[in-house]
Amino acid sequence: MDEDGARLGFLGQKTWEATATLSCRPLEELEFRLEYRHDDSNRLVFSDHHTVGHNHGLNTLSLEVLFRF
C-alpha cells in the first residue's frame, strides 16, 4: 500500500497483481513462455485505448522466447 502517494502518485491507493505463466522447453537451450498478468487498483489509474485513468484493472498477455547460450 502506498498511503502517502510517494511511489504511485495517488493518496491511499491500494494495488495488487496476479501472474500465471506456462513454460515449455523443447530443447535445453530454448524456452517458450506464455504469461497472463492482471494488475488492479482501488483507483481509476489504468487507461484503455481512448482515455487515461478509465479503469481499475489492466490485463496483459505476453509470449516470450528465450534462447540460452
N, C-alpha and C positions, 0 to 999 in steps of 0.2 A: 504494500500500500504506500502511496505517495501523498501523505496527508497535507504537506505544505506546498505541493506542486513543483518542487525543485527539479525532479527528474523528468516528469512528463508534461509539465506546464499547465496542469489543471488542479485546482484545490480539491481535495477529497476524492480523487479518482481512485477507483479500485479496478485492477486489471487481473486477468488470468488467461492462460493459454493451455491448449492440449495439442499434442502432436502424435501421429501414428505413422510408422514407417515400415514398409515392406522392402526386403532386401533379397537380391538374387545374385549369387556368384557362380556363373557358369565356368569360369576359369579362375585360377589362383590370383591372377593379376587384374581381373576385370570384375566390376561390381555394378549392378543396376539398383537404384533405389527409387521407390515411389513414396512420396511423403505428402500427407494431408496435415494441415495445421489450422486451428481455429483460435483466434485472438478475440477477447471480449473485454468490455469496459462498462462501468455504470454510467458513463457519459457518452454523448454522441461525438466521438472523435474520429471515426473511420469514414473514409469517403467512398462514394460509389462512382460511377462513370461521369456524373454530372456535377455533384456538389461535395465540398469538403465538410466533414462533421455531420454526416447524414445518418450514420448507422452506429449501433452499439458494438457490432462484431465484424470480423473480417475472416474469410476463408481463403486458404491458399493451397494449391495443388502443384507439386513440382516433381519432375523426373530428373534424376541425377545419374550420370555415368562417370565412374571412377576407374582410372587406369593406374595401377601401381607399377613402378619400375625401379 
